[in-house]
Amino acid sequence: MDSGYDEHAAAQDYVVSLLRYYGFDARKEVWISGGRIDIAGRCVNRDLCKSYSVAIEVSRTSDLAKDLDRLSKASYDLKFVVLLKPYGELPSIFGNIWITRETRTLA
């Protein structure tokens, strides 16, 4: 396996664990009508996550537009892109999708 895949898989595992800790039934590789989402989950502990649903793309390539497009079509309340590599200027408009830049190794 190449290190990019390992980094992507490790980030997915980390985010799934974090979401489960906060009351979501998070899963990797979830299929929706617009394609595959890296991580998705729905709240199962309303005391922690207030009935929200969440979708997350872990991006290790420069195709941020594709990730944003896929998330924009997803029927989830909270949407995030986690950037694993440096990225230039972010798009000025990306709706209700939050973009976070990775600053350290997750695993």
Helices and strands as residue ranges (DSSP letters): H 3-21, E 27-32, E 35-42, H 46-49, E 53-59, H 64-72, E 78-83, E 97-101
